Amino acid sequence: MPTLAHATGATRKPVTMKIAFTSCFSATVFPQQPVWRQILALKPDALVLTGDSIYIDELTNPTHPKVMGDFEFLQFVAAKYRRQLAQPDFAALITAVPTYAIWDDHDFLWNECYEEKAIQKKTYAGLIRASRALFNAYCAHLEERATFPVNDSDARLWNANEPAPGYREVKLTKGLPSGAPVHLHLVDGRSWRVNRTLLGSAQRGEIETAMAAAPADALHLVASGSVIEAHKGDQWGNFEDLAWLRALADKYSIACLSGDIHANDFHRIPTDKGRMLYDFTASGAAIRRAIWAGTQCQNFGLLDIDATTLRGQWLRFGFPGALAPVTIDRSSWQMRP
């Protein structure tokens, strides 16, 4: 018996998952953040925030956070998180849409703290402990609906052995048919970034184990604060981990969701065996090009995923930007014309 679709000549739309992603926003620089309304209007199934949810080192404060005492630092940073979480459009979006976050330099400590090897300095140990506690509480609020501490004396913020955020894997299924799995890998690119090492051997091992355990046809999305390569400054290309990631991309279908650069971008990185590692960058959700100066940014990316394709597009001020949409065949892992 013919179905309604047959009878009307209509074709059934493929079942899709929609993932929004962006980074770099500040309720201090931009108390009004319309980008979240723009994302919510597109009804994504998930939102991925790839770093710099706050800017600890904004020049609006006369005292640089690196010279603050531990409690003063915690109070200062906690106030930034509370202000961002109270931003009405952001609050509405994270309430409606499952949201996942990683951190980068500005919500870890301050701009390019890696260059001064801050993670290894005992003088910053108390600041790093506080930073970890606050970011972990932020992630618990986003992912587990836990209330962010309203009091700076909350016991959740004072674990003497506060763990680093570390690596988390999330299996995304909403909107997809069975047999088309998407695995989101939330990496910690700051806690083990020393010399030429970006993620550290233990975290790399966790990622390898997770990818090996996934179905062979899984799509792996790696959330990264830093872009992969082909950019000046902060990038995986500066670290030994890029060779490791390219080797993984020889075996698995990997697309990175990156941030940091206050612009939208896309790059293809070939592997040694002729496959591709893709880097989708969306950065500058509510910030200026130079954080507090320059051109305003309202940038985000959107992935549409079904059983056979991955389609990426980028938006700026709610409209398609200069970057053309990209469609990748999930079976061949090659871009379609």
C-alpha positions in Angstrom: 0.0 0.0 0.0 1.5 3.4 -1.0 2.5 5.7 1.9 1.5 9.3 2.1 4.9 10.3 0.8 4.4 8.1 -2.3 0.9 9.4 -2.8 1.9 13.1 -2.7 5.2 12.7 -4.4 7.0 14.0 -1.3 10.4 12.7 -0.3 11.2 11.9 3.3 13.9 14.2 4.7 16.9 12.4 6.1 17.1 12.2 9.9 19.8 14.6 11.0 21.6 15.8 14.1 22.5 19.5 14.3 25.4 20.7 16.4 26.3 24.3 17.0 29.8 25.3 18.1 31.6 28.5 19.0 34.1 30.0 21.4 35.4 33.2 22.9 32.8 35.3 24.7 32.8 37.8 27.5 29.9 39.2 29.5 32.2 42.0 30.6 33.1 43.2 27.1 29.6 42.3 25.6 26.8 42.3 28.2 24.4 41.9 25.3 25.0 38.7 23.4 22.5 38.2 20.6 24.6 35.3 19.1 22.9 32.9 21.6 19.4 33.9 20.3 20.7 33.2 16.7 21.9 29.8 17.7 18.7 28.9 19.6 16.5 29.9 16.7 18.2 27.1 14.6 17.2 24.5 17.2 20.5 22.6 17.5 20.6 19.2 19.3 23.8 20.1 21.1 26.1 23.1 21.6 29.9 22.8 22.0 31.9 25.6 23.5 35.6 25.3 22.5 37.2 27.6 25.0 37.4 31.1 26.5 34.0 31.2 28.1 35.4 34.0 30.2 38.4 36.2 30.0 40.3 36.2 33.3 42.9 38.7 32.0 40.7 41.4 30.5 42.3 44.8 30.8 39.2 46.2 32.5 40.8 45.2 35.8 43.7 47.3 37.0 45.4 44.3 38.8 46.7 41.5 36.6 45.3 38.2 38.0 48.8 36.6 38.2 49.6 38.9 41.2 46.4 38.2 43.1 46.2 36.2 46.2 44.4 32.8 45.9 41.1 33.9 47.5 41.0 37.2 45.6 41.6 35.3 42.4 38.8 32.9 43.1 36.4 35.7 43.9 37.4 37.6 40.8 37.0 34.6 38.4 33.8 33.3 40.1 32.2 36.7 39.5 33.0 36.4 35.8 31.4 32.9 35.5 28.3 34.1 37.4 27.9 37.1 35.1 28.2 34.9 32.0 25.7 32.3 33.3 23.3 35.1 34.2 23.4 36.6 30.7 19.7 36.1 29.7 20.3 34.8 26.1 23.1 32.5 27.2 21.0 31.1 30.1 18.0 30.5 27.8 20.2 28.6 25.3 22.0 26.3 27.8 18.7 25.6 29.5 17.1 24.5 26.2 20.1 22.7 24.5 22.6 20.2 25.9 25.9 22.1 26.2 29.4 20.9 26.5 32.5 23.0 27.2 36.3 22.8 27.2 38.7 25.5 28.4 41.5 27.4 26.7 44.1 30.0 27.9 41.8 32.8 29.0 39.6 30.6 31.2 42.5 28.6 32.4 44.7 31.5 33.5 45.6 34.2 31.0 46.7 34.8 27.4 49.5 32.5 26.3 50.4 31.4 29.9 51.9 28.4 28.2 54.8 30.6 27.0 55.8 31.4 30.6 55.3 27.7 31.6 52.7 28.8 34.2 51.5 25.2 34.7 55.0 24.3 36.1 55.3 27.3 38.5 54.6 26.7 42.2 53.7 30.4 42.6 50.6 29.8 40.5 49.5 26.5 42.1 46.8 28.2 44.1 45.5 30.1 41.1 45.4 26.9 39.0 43.6 25.0 41.8 40.9 27.7 41.9 40.7 27.9 38.1 40.1 24.1 37.9 37.4 24.2 40.6 35.5 27.0 39.0 35.7 25.5 35.5 34.7 22.1 36.8 31.7 23.8 38.5 30.9 25.6 35.2 30.9 22.3 33.3 28.7 20.6 36.0 26.2 23.4 35.6 26.2 23.0 31.8 26.2 19.2 31.6 24.6 18.0 34.8 22.3 21.0 35.7 24.2 21.4 39.0 23.8 24.9 40.5 26.9 27.0 40.1 28.2 28.0 43.5 26.6 31.3 44.7 29.0 31.6 47.6 32.7 31.8 47.2 33.1 29.7 50.4 31.2 26.8 48.9 33.0 23.6 49.7 32.9 22.5 46.0 35.4 25.3 45.3 37.9 24.3 48.0 39.1 20.8 47.3 42.8 20.9 48.0 43.4 18.3 45.3 41.0 19.6 42.6 41.5 17.5 39.5 42.1 19.0 36.1 39.0 18.9 33.8 40.8 16.2 31.8 39.3 14.3 28.9 35.6 13.5 28.5 33.8 11.5 25.8 30.1 12.0 25.0 28.1 9.8 22.7 25.6 12.0 20.8 22.5 10.2 19.4 19.6 12.7 19.3 18.3 13.1 15.8 20.3 10.3 14.3 19.2 6.9 13.2 20.8 3.8 14.8 24.1 2.9 13.1 25.3 6.5 12.6 27.1 7.2 15.9 28.7 10.5 16.7 31.4 10.6 19.5 32.3 14.0 20.9 35.8 14.1 22.5 36.2 17.0 24.9 40.0 17.4 25.4 41.9 19.3 28.0 44.5 21.3 26.0 45.9 23.3 28.9 46.6 21.1 31.9 49.5 19.1 30.3 50.7 21.7 27.7 54.4 21.7 28.4 57.2 22.2 25.9 56.3 20.3 22.8 53.5 18.2 24.4 49.9 19.4 24.1 47.7 16.8 25.7 50.0 14.5 27.6 50.5 10.8 27.1 47.8 9.7 29.6 45.1 11.8 27.9 46.2 10.6 24.4 45.9 7.0 25.6 42.3 7.7 26.9 41.4 9.1 23.5 42.9 6.2 21.6 41.0 3.7 23.8 37.7 5.5 23.3 38.1 5.7 19.5 39.1 2.0 19.3 36.0 1.0 21.3 33.6 3.0 19.1 31.8 1.4 16.1 33.9 1.3 12.9 31.5 3.8 11.2 31.6 6.3 14.0 32.1 10.0 13.4 34.6 11.5 15.9 34.4 15.1 16.7 37.4 16.4 18.7 36.7 19.7 20.6 40.0 21.7 20.8 40.7 25.2 22.0 43.6 25.5 19.5 43.3 25.3 15.8 45.1 22.4 14.1 47.6 24.1 11.8 47.9 26.6 9.0 47.6 29.6 11.4 50.1 31.8 13.1 50.5 31.4 16.8 48.7 28.9 18.9 48.1 25.6 17.0 48.6 21.9 17.1 51.3 22.3 14.5 53.6 23.6 17.2 53.3 20.4 19.2 54.3 16.7 18.7 50.6 15.8 19.2 49.8 16.8 15.6 51.7 13.7 14.3 49.7 11.6 16.8 46.4 13.1 15.7 47.2 12.6 12.0 48.0 9.0 12.7 44.6 8.5 14.4 42.9 10.1 11.4 44.5 7.4 9.2 42.2 5.0 11.1 39.2 7.0 12.1 36.9 9.7 10.7 38.0 12.7 12.7 36.7 16.3 12.4 38.0 18.9 14.9 35.9 21.7 16.3 38.3 24.5 17.2 38.3 28.1 18.4 40.7 30.7 19.7 41.3 32.9 16.7 38.2 35.2 16.8 37.2 34.2 13.2 35.6 31.4 11.3 37.8 29.1 9.3 38.1 25.6 7.8 41.2 23.5 6.9 41.9 20.1 5.6 45.0 18.3 6.9 46.1 15.3 4.8 47.4 12.2 6.6 50.3 10.0 5.5 47.9 7.4 4.1 45.9 9.8 2.0 42.9 10.4 4.3 41.9 13.7 5.7 41.7 15.4 9.1 39.2 18.3 9.0 39.3 21.4 11.2 36.1 23.4 11.6 36.9 26.7 13.4 34.3 29.0 14.9 35.5 31.7 17.2 34.3 35.0 18.5 30.8 34.5 19.8 30.6 37.7 21.8 34.0 39.5 21.8 36.0 42.0 19.7 38.6 41.0 17.3 41.4 41.9 19.8 39.2 41.0 22.8 38.3 44.5 24.0 39.2 46.5 20.8 38.6 46.2 17.1 35.7 44.7 15.1 32.8 43.1 16.9 32.4 39.4 16.4 29.3 37.2 16.4 30.6 34.0 15.0 29.5 30.4 15.2 29.4 27.2 13.2 26.8 24.6 12.6 27.1 20.9 11.6 24.3 19.0 10.1 25.0 15.2 10.4 23.0 12.3 9.0 23.9 8.7 8.3 25.8 9.5 5.1 27.1 13.1 5.3 28.6 15.8 7.5 27.8 19.3 6.4 29.4 22.3 8.0 28.5 26.0 7.6 29.5 29.2 9.4 27.5 32.2 10.4 28.4 35.7 11.3 25.9 38.1 12.9 23.2 35.5 12.2 23.9 35.2 8.5 26.1 33.0 6.3 29.6 34.5 6.2 32.3 34.4 3.5 33.1 30.7 4.0 31.2 28.4 1.7 29.4 25.4 3.3 31.4 22.1 3.3 29.9 18.7 2.7 31.9 15.5 3.6 30.9 12.0 2.6 31.0 9.9 5.8 31.8 6.7 3.9 34.7 7.9 1.8 35.6 10.7 4.2 36.2 13.0 1.2 34.6 16.3 0.5 31.8 16.4 -2.0 32.0 19.0 -4.9 
